[in-house]
């Protein structure tokens, strides 16, 4: 019989999956045989994929911990700002208690995981850790936002983002750093 994995085991699995995806993105980024318009398109998509990979990691780890560990569930519910204004009468307590897992799962699924300031607060409240610095990744997320919503044009500057291989490699490195530091803090 196979024992159920503990949340910390999942951190290792998600980190391995994340590392594999980042390695694949890095390998694709050095393809030089494409014409310039195709290479620019590929670079944009690879850069976007780095952020997507981080979002997947952050969501999967948080959801796994919260949904499989009673203490993490309590910490999440107690500290989740979106629950602060929810009110119900005393005679509804058991109705909400019986649906707590469903309510929490729905809320976890609805979090925008590239909103790093919000995710940072959730992780800190839930796990009682200091989340790694989000400064570098926030810069990448801003560029990704411009790429996804305005084909690279910045709202403020009117400039267009040109994604280079160096930008992709830097975003991969910064993403790995954040994930590695977070994993160390979660495993304590």
C-alpha positions in Angstrom: 0.0 0.0 0.0 1.3 3.5 -0.9 1.2 6.1 1.8 -0.3 9.5 0.9 2.3 12.1 0.2 2.7 14.8 2.8 2.5 18.5 1.7 6.3 18.8 1.9 6.6 15.9 -0.6 4.4 17.8 -3.0 6.7 20.9 -2.7 9.6 18.7 -4.0 7.4 17.3 -6.8 6.2 20.7 -7.9 9.7 22.1 -7.7 11.0 19.3 -10.0 8.1 19.9 -12.4 8.8 23.6 -12.4 12.6 23.1 -12.9 11.9 20.8 -15.8 9.6 23.3 -17.5 12.0 26.2 -16.9 14.8 24.0 -18.5 12.6 23.3 -21.5 11.9 27.1 -21.9 15.6 27.8 -21.7 16.4 25.2 -24.3 13.8 26.7 -26.7 15.1 30.2 -26.1 18.4 29.5 -27.8 16.9 28.3 -31.1 18.5 30.5 -33.7 17.2 29.0 -37.0 14.0 31.1 -37.1 13.4 34.2 -39.1 13.2 37.4 -37.0 9.4 37.7 -36.7 9.1 34.1 -35.7 12.0 34.4 -33.2 10.4 37.5 -31.7 7.0 35.7 -31.3 8.8 32.6 -29.8 10.7 34.8 -27.3 7.4 36.5 -26.3 5.7 33.2 -25.7 8.7 31.8 -23.8 8.8 34.8 -21.5 5.1 34.5 -20.8 5.6 30.8 -20.1 8.1 31.6 -17.3 5.5 33.6 -15.4 2.8 31.0 -16.1 5.2 28.3 -14.6 5.6 30.4 -11.5 1.8 30.9 -11.1 1.3 27.1 -11.4 3.9 26.4 -8.8 2.5 29.0 -6.4 -1.1 27.8 -6.8 -0.4 24.1 -6.7 1.7 24.3 -3.5 -0.8 26.6 -1.7 -3.8 24.5 -2.7 -2.1 21.2 -1.7 -1.1 22.5 1.7 -4.3 24.2 2.5 -6.6 21.4 1.3 -4.6 18.6 3.0 -3.6 20.1 6.3 -6.1 21.2 8.9 -3.7 23.7 10.5 -3.0 25.3 7.1 -6.7 25.4 6.3 -7.4 27.2 9.6 -4.5 29.7 9.0 -5.7 30.4 5.5 -9.3 31.0 6.5 -8.3 33.1 9.5 -5.9 35.3 7.5 -7.6 35.5 4.0 -8.6 39.1 3.5 -11.4 38.2 1.1 -13.2 36.4 4.0 -13.1 39.4 6.4 -16.5 40.8 5.3 -18.3 37.5 5.1 -21.1 37.4 7.7 -23.5 34.7 8.7 -25.8 34.1 11.6 -25.1 31.6 14.3 -27.8 29.2 13.1 -25.8 29.0 9.8 -22.5 27.9 11.4 -22.9 24.2 10.6 -24.0 24.9 7.0 -20.8 26.8 6.5 -18.7 24.4 8.4 -20.0 21.5 6.3 -19.1 23.4 3.1 -15.8 24.8 4.4 -13.5 22.7 2.1 -15.7 23.6 -0.9 -15.7 27.3 -0.1 -11.9 27.4 0.5 -11.1 25.4 -2.6 -13.2 27.8 -4.7 -11.4 30.8 -3.2 -8.0 29.2 -3.8 -8.9 28.5 -7.4 -10.0 32.1 -7.9 -6.8 33.7 -6.7 -4.8 35.5 -9.4 -1.4 34.0 -8.7 0.6 36.6 -10.7 -0.7 39.2 -8.2 2.5 38.7 -6.1 1.7 41.2 -3.4 -1.6 39.4 -2.6 0.0 36.0 -2.9 2.9 37.1 -0.7 0.4 38.1 2.0 -1.6 34.8 1.7 1.6 32.7 2.0 2.8 34.8 4.9 -0.5 34.6 6.8 -1.1 30.9 6.0 2.4 29.6 6.7 3.8 32.1 9.1 6.9 32.7 6.9 8.5 35.7 5.3 7.9 35.4 1.6 10.9 35.9 -0.7 11.4 39.3 -2.3 9.0 39.9 -5.2 10.8 42.9 -6.6 12.5 41.2 -9.6 9.5 38.9 -10.5 7.1 41.9 -10.3 9.1 43.6 -13.0 8.9 40.5 -15.2 5.2 40.2 -14.5 4.6 43.8 -15.5 6.4 43.1 -18.8 4.4 39.9 -19.3 1.2 41.9 -18.7 2.1 44.3 -21.5 2.9 41.3 -23.8 -0.3 39.5 -23.1 -2.7 42.5 -23.1 -1.1 45.0 -25.5 1.4 43.0 -27.6 4.3 44.4 -25.5 3.3 48.1 -25.5 3.5 49.8 -22.1 0.6 51.9 -21.0 2.8 54.4 -19.3 5.7 54.7 -21.7 4.1 53.8 -25.0 7.2 51.8 -25.7 7.2 48.2 -27.0 8.9 45.4 -25.1 11.3 43.4 -27.1 12.0 40.1 -25.4 15.5 39.0 -25.8 17.1 35.6 -24.9 18.8 37.4 -22.1 15.4 38.6 -20.7 14.1 35.1 -20.8 17.2 33.7 -19.1 17.0 36.4 -16.4 13.3 35.7 -15.7 14.1 32.0 -15.5 16.9 32.7 -13.0 14.7 35.0 -10.9 11.8 32.6 -10.9 14.1 29.7 -9.8 15.5 31.9 -7.1 12.0 32.8 -5.7 10.9 29.1 -5.9 14.0 27.8 -4.3 13.9 30.3 -1.4 10.2 29.6 -0.9 10.7 25.9 -0.8 13.4 26.2 1.9 11.0 28.3 4.0 8.1 26.0 3.6 10.1 22.9 4.6 11.2 24.3 7.9 
